[in-house]
Amino acid sequence: MAFMTLNQIDVSYDKKKQILKGLDLKVEKGELVSLLGPSGCGKSTTLRVVAGFIDPQGGTFTLDGEDMTRVAVHKRNFGLVFQSYALFPHLSVYDNVAFGLRTRKMDRETIDKKVKDILEVCGLTEFAQRFPKQMSGGQRQRVALARALVIEPKLLLLDEPLSNLDAKLRLSMRVEIKRLQKKLGITTLFVTHDQEECFSISDKVAVMNNGVIEQFDTPENIYRRPATEFVARFIGFENFLEMERDGVHIYRVPDGSQFEVDMDCGEEAFAGTIRPDDIRLAGQGQQENVLTGTVGVRTFLGKSYQYEVNTAAGVLKVNMDTSNLFKEGQEIRLYLPKDKLVLVRR
């Protein structure tokens, strides 16, 4: 049995708008799992169900074999970190971190040891007597993490914790979160809309859309093999082809051109998709998986050019390095490798 399980969770607001629709999720002990998706997809609602801030209308939430669905927030022993650091401005770093331990009526010696230990782990020892207003955004976020971790929670919940930081700090803090999570072995649920941030630190990713999980897999598998058209578009696939099955691993586009594809999509409605970086120029004499097109708009991307190429199968976006330079109206032949073409459910 998984360490954490959400089973058929339903959440509705005002009995009209359903936010979560029979949502299922399993998280193993020690994993960092991210909920990824656009605004309004239900990812923060899912986290709040786990935290105990929202009671679901249906379904169950279990942790380590215990039904937690109706357990009060203060009895869940979870660490919570939100995008607003929610630090007490009148308390020092030491006292902010110690706050949760004091509410648990621990003795002073135990509190002192735990606080000093977690401050050292989080690289905050020298800031123990500072106040939040004397610290940078990244330092305050580390204090919020230390306060969540010092209580030794069974589960760590992070809701867009880096969204208030600048780009450089976001990069360093996501590495810090991953380092701490692995060092302490704590099971973590992380909510974000930033796919790069999510893919860089997660063991597994749940891509959400309209209250359901469209795909739950490793970052690598989602990046290379999105399961649905929504997931593909969300993570950056831009080229979609209407395809019909025409044999084993053979598919035909509307102009009659045949393509071989490594994967199979069963009998469901599907489309073919490929990233702009994965389309190449066809070699002389190459006929398989080739489309002929005419160059339209050209955009300079720094290390490469992006071309919009008009083909019989539609307009394809193609990225090529600067050694290739094509003019508008020029005819080119494009090769779509069978191992880079992905079939996605519609």
C-alpha positions as CSV (number, residue, x, y, z in Angstrom):
1,M,0.0,0.0,0.0
2,A,1.2,3.5,-0.9
3,F,2.3,5.8,2.0
4,M,-0.2,8.5,1.0
5,T,-3.4,7.8,-1.0
6,L,-6.2,10.1,-2.3
7,N,-9.1,7.9,-3.5
8,Q,-12.0,9.3,-5.5
9,I,-11.8,12.8,-4.0
10,D,-14.7,15.1,-5.0
11,V,-14.7,18.8,-4.1
12,S,-17.4,21.3,-5.1
13,Y,-18.0,24.9,-4.3
14,D,-21.6,26.1,-3.8
15,K,-22.8,22.7,-5.0
16,K,-22.4,24.0,-8.6
17,K,-18.8,24.2,-9.7
18,Q,-17.0,20.9,-9.2
19,I,-13.3,21.5,-8.6
20,L,-12.0,17.9,-8.1
21,K,-13.7,15.0,-9.9
22,G,-13.0,11.6,-8.5
23,L,-9.3,12.4,-8.1
24,D,-6.9,9.5,-7.4
25,L,-3.2,9.9,-6.3
26,K,-0.7,7.5,-4.7
27,V,2.6,8.8,-3.2
28,E,5.3,6.5,-1.8
29,K,7.2,7.2,1.4
30,G,10.1,9.6,0.8
31,E,8.9,10.8,-2.6
32,L,8.7,14.4,-3.7
33,V,5.5,14.6,-5.9
34,S,4.5,17.7,-7.7
35,L,1.0,18.8,-8.7
36,L,1.5,20.7,-12.0
37,G,-1.1,22.6,-14.0
38,P,-2.6,25.9,-15.0
39,S,-4.5,28.2,-12.7
40,G,-7.9,26.8,-11.7
41,C,-7.0,23.1,-12.5
42,G,-7.4,22.0,-8.8
43,K,-3.8,21.6,-7.7
44,S,-4.0,24.0,-4.7
45,T,-7.5,22.6,-3.8
46,T,-5.9,19.1,-3.7
47,L,-3.2,20.3,-1.4
48,R,-5.7,21.9,0.9
49,V,-7.7,18.7,1.1
50,V,-4.5,16.9,2.3
51,A,-3.7,19.7,4.7
52,G,-7.3,19.6,6.2
53,F,-8.4,23.1,5.2
54,I,-11.1,21.6,2.9
55,D,-13.4,18.7,3.6
56,P,-14.1,16.7,0.4
57,Q,-17.7,15.9,-0.5
58,G,-16.6,12.4,-1.5
59,G,-13.6,10.1,-1.3
60,T,-10.9,9.3,1.3
61,F,-7.4,10.5,2.2
62,T,-5.2,7.9,4.0
63,L,-1.6,8.4,5.3
64,D,0.5,5.5,6.4
65,G,-2.6,3.3,6.6
66,E,-4.6,5.8,8.7
67,D,-7.8,7.5,7.4
68,M,-7.1,11.2,7.7
69,T,-10.1,12.5,5.7
70,R,-11.8,14.1,8.7
71,V,-8.9,14.6,11.1
72,A,-8.6,18.2,12.3
73,V,-5.8,20.3,10.9
74,H,-3.9,20.7,14.1
75,K,-3.8,16.9,14.6
76,R,-2.3,16.1,11.3
77,N,1.3,16.9,12.1
78,F,2.1,18.2,8.6
79,G,4.6,20.8,7.7
80,L,3.1,23.7,5.6
81,V,4.9,26.3,3.5
82,F,3.0,28.7,1.3
83,Q,4.0,31.5,-1.1
84,S,3.6,34.1,1.6
85,Y,6.2,33.1,4.2
86,A,3.7,33.8,7.1
87,L,6.6,34.5,9.5
88,F,5.9,36.3,12.8
89,P,7.5,39.8,12.2
90,H,8.0,40.4,15.9
91,L,9.8,37.1,16.6
92,S,13.4,36.3,15.8
93,V,14.3,33.5,13.4
94,Y,15.0,31.2,16.4
95,D,11.6,32.0,17.9
96,N,9.8,31.6,14.6
97,V,11.2,28.1,14.2
98,A,10.6,27.2,17.8
99,F,6.9,28.3,17.7
100,G,5.5,24.9,16.6
101,L,7.5,23.0,19.2
102,R,6.4,25.4,22.0
103,T,2.7,24.9,21.1
104,R,3.4,21.1,21.6
105,K,4.6,21.8,25.2
106,M,8.1,20.4,24.7
107,D,10.7,21.1,27.3
108,R,13.1,24.0,26.8
109,E,16.2,21.8,26.3
110,T,14.6,19.6,23.6
111,I,13.3,22.7,21.8
112,D,16.7,24.3,21.8
113,K,18.4,21.2,20.4
114,K,15.8,20.7,17.7
115,V,15.8,24.4,16.6
116,K,19.6,24.6,16.5
117,D,19.8,21.3,14.5
118,I,17.3,22.4,11.9
119,L,18.9,25.9,11.6
120,E,22.2,24.3,10.9
121,V,20.6,21.9,8.3
122,C,19.0,24.9,6.6
123,G,22.1,27.1,6.7
124,L,20.5,29.6,9.1
125,T,22.6,29.3,12.3
126,E,24.2,32.8,11.9
127,F,20.7,34.3,11.4
128,A,19.1,32.9,14.6
129,Q,18.7,36.3,16.3
130,R,17.7,38.3,13.3
131,F,14.1,39.3,12.5
132,P,12.3,38.6,9.2
133,K,12.5,42.2,8.0
134,Q,16.3,42.0,8.3
135,M,16.5,39.1,5.8
136,S,16.2,38.6,2.1
137,G,13.4,36.7,0.4
138,G,15.4,33.6,0.0
139,Q,16.5,33.6,3.6
140,R,12.9,34.1,4.8
141,Q,11.8,31.2,2.7
142,R,14.4,29.0,4.3
143,V,13.1,30.1,7.7
144,A,9.6,29.1,6.7
145,L,11.0,25.7,5.6
146,A,12.9,25.3,8.8
147,R,9.8,26.0,10.8
148,A,7.8,23.4,8.8
149,L,10.6,20.8,9.2
150,V,11.5,21.2,12.8
151,I,8.3,19.5,14.0
152,E,9.4,16.4,12.1
153,P,6.2,16.2,10.0
154,K,4.9,13.0,8.5
155,L,4.2,15.0,5.3
156,L,5.6,18.3,3.9
157,L,3.2,20.5,1.9
158,L,4.6,23.2,-0.3
159,D,2.1,25.5,-2.2
160,E,3.9,27.7,-4.8
161,P,6.7,28.4,-2.2
162,L,9.0,30.1,-4.7
163,S,6.6,32.3,-6.6
164,N,7.6,35.5,-4.6
165,L,11.3,35.1,-5.4
166,D,13.2,36.5,-8.3
167,A,14.5,34.2,-11.0
168,K,18.0,33.7,-9.6
169,L,16.7,33.0,-6.1
170,R,14.1,30.5,-7.5
171,L,16.9,28.5,-9.0
172,S,19.0,28.3,-5.8
173,M,15.9,27.6,-3.6
174,R,14.6,24.8,-5.7
175,V,18.0,23.1,-5.3
176,E,17.9,23.8,-1.6
177,I,14.4,22.2,-1.3
178,K,15.5,19.1,-3.1
179,R,18.7,18.8,-1.0
180,L,16.7,19.1,2.3
181,Q,14.0,16.8,1.2
182,K,16.4,14.1,0.2
183,K,18.6,14.6,3.3
184,L,15.6,14.3,5.6
185,G,13.8,11.6,3.6
186,I,10.5,13.4,4.1
187,T,7.4,12.7,1.9
188,T,6.6,16.0,0.1
189,L,3.7,17.3,-2.0
190,F,4.7,20.3,-4.0
191,V,2.3,22.6,-5.9
192,T,3.5,24.7,-8.9
193,H,2.5,26.0,-12.3
194,D,6.2,26.2,-13.4
195,Q,7.1,23.1,-15.3
196,E,10.9,23.7,-15.3
197,E,10.8,24.1,-11.5
198,C,8.6,21.1,-11.1
199,F,10.6,18.8,-13.4
200,S,13.9,19.7,-11.8
201,I,13.1,18.6,-8.3
202,S,10.3,16.0,-8.5
203,D,10.4,12.2,-8.3
204,K,6.9,12.1,-9.8
205,V,4.6,14.7,-11.4
206,A,0.8,14.8,-11.6
207,V,-0.3,17.0,-14.4
208,M,-3.8,18.3,-13.6
209,N,-6.6,19.7,-15.8
210,N,-10.1,20.6,-14.8
211,G,-10.0,18.7,-11.5
212,V,-8.5,15.4,-12.7
213,I,-5.0,14.1,-13.2
214,E,-4.3,13.6,-16.9
215,Q,-0.9,12.0,-16.4
216,F,1.1,10.8,-13.4
217,D,4.7,9.7,-14.1
218,T,8.3,10.6,-13.8
219,P,9.4,14.0,-15.2
220,E,11.4,12.3,-17.9
221,N,8.5,10.2,-19.1
222,I,6.1,13.1,-19.2
223,Y,8.6,15.3,-21.1
224,R,9.3,12.6,-23.7
225,R,6.0,10.8,-23.8
226,P,3.0,13.0,-22.8
227,A,-0.1,10.9,-22.6
228,T,-2.7,13.4,-23.8
229,E,-3.0,16.4,-26.0
230,F,-3.5,18.7,-23.0
231,V,-0.3,17.5,-21.3
232,A,1.6,17.8,-24.6
233,R,0.5,21.4,-25.2
234,F,1.1,22.3,-21.5
235,I,4.7,21.1,-21.5
236,G,5.6,22.8,-24.8
237,F,4.7,20.6,-27.8
238,E,3.5,22.9,-30.6
239,N,3.1,20.7,-33.7
240,F,0.0,18.5,-33.9
241,L,-0.8,16.2,-36.9
242,E,-4.1,14.6,-37.8
243,M,-3.2,10.9,-38.1
244,E,-5.1,7.7,-39.0
245,R,-3.8,4.2,-38.4
246,D,-2.7,2.5,-41.6
247,G,-1.0,-0.7,-40.3
248,V,1.2,-1.7,-37.4
249,H,3.1,1.4,-36.3
250,I,2.2,3.1,-39.6
251,Y,0.0,6.2,-39.7
252,R,-1.3,8.4,-42.5
253,V,-1.8,12.2,-42.5
254,P,-4.5,13.9,-44.5
255,D,-2.4,14.5,-47.6
256,G,-1.7,10.7,-47.8
257,S,1.9,10.8,-46.5
258,Q,2.7,7.8,-44.4
259,F,4.7,7.9,-41.1
260,E,6.2,5.2,-39.0
261,V,5.9,5.8,-35.2
262,D,7.6,3.8,-32.5
263,M,4.7,3.9,-30.1
264,D,1.1,2.7,-30.3
265,C,-2.0,4.5,-29.0
266,G,-4.5,1.7,-29.0
267,E,-7.9,2.3,-30.4
268,E,-8.5,5.7,-28.8
269,A,-8.8,9.0,-30.6
270,F,-5.4,10.4,-31.0
271,A,-3.1,13.0,-32.7
272,G,0.6,12.9,-33.6
273,T,2.9,15.5,-32.0
274,I,6.5,16.5,-32.2
275,R,8.7,19.2,-30.7
276,P,10.1,21.9,-32.9
277,D,13.7,20.9,-31.8
278,D,13.1,17.3,-33.0
279,I,12.3,18.0,-36.6
280,R,15.3,17.8,-39.0
281,L,16.1,18.5,-42.6
282,A,15.5,15.4,-44.7
283,G,18.6,13.9,-46.4
284,Q,18.9,13.4,-50.1
285,G,16.9,10.4,-51.2
286,Q,15.2,10.1,-47.8
287,Q,11.5,9.3,-48.3
288,E,10.1,7.8,-45.0
289,N,8.6,10.2,-42.5
290,V,9.2,13.2,-44.8
291,L,7.0,16.2,-45.4
292,T,7.7,18.9,-48.0
293,G,6.9,22.5,-47.1
294,T,7.4,26.1,-47.8
295,V,9.1,28.4,-45.3
296,G,6.9,31.2,-43.8
297,V,7.8,33.4,-40.8
298,R,11.4,33.1,-39.5
299,T,12.2,34.1,-35.9
300,F,15.7,34.5,-34.4
301,L,16.0,32.7,-31.0
302,G,19.7,33.4,-30.3
303,K,21.2,30.0,-30.7
304,S,18.8,28.9,-33.4
305,Y,16.1,30.1,-35.8
306,Q,12.4,29.0,-35.6
307,Y,10.6,28.6,-38.9
308,E,6.9,28.2,-39.6
309,V,6.8,25.8,-42.4
310,N,3.6,25.4,-44.4
311,T,3.0,21.7,-45.3
312,A,0.1,19.7,-46.6
313,A,-0.3,18.4,-43.0
314,G,-0.5,21.9,-41.6
315,V,1.9,24.6,-40.3
316,L,4.8,23.1,-38.4
317,K,7.2,25.0,-36.2
318,V,10.8,23.9,-36.7
319,N,13.9,25.0,-34.8
320,M,17.2,24.8,-36.7
321,D,20.7,26.0,-35.7
322,T,22.2,29.1,-37.3
323,S,24.2,27.2,-39.8
324,N,20.9,26.7,-41.7
325,L,19.3,29.9,-43.0
326,F,16.2,29.6,-45.2
327,K,14.3,32.4,-46.8
328,E,10.5,33.0,-46.8
329,G,9.0,31.1,-49.7
330,Q,11.8,28.6,-50.0
331,E,10.8,24.9,-50.3
332,I,12.4,22.5,-47.8
333,R,11.9,18.8,-46.9
334,L,11.4,17.9,-43.2
335,Y,12.2,14.6,-41.5
336,L,10.1,13.6,-38.5
337,P,12.0,10.8,-36.7
338,K,9.8,7.9,-35.7
339,D,11.3,7.9,-32.2
340,K,10.4,11.6,-31.7
341,L,6.8,11.4,-33.0
342,V,4.4,11.0,-30.1
343,L,0.8,9.8,-30.2
344,V,-1.4,11.5,-27.6
345,R,-5.0,10.9,-26.6
346,R,-7.5,13.6,-27.4
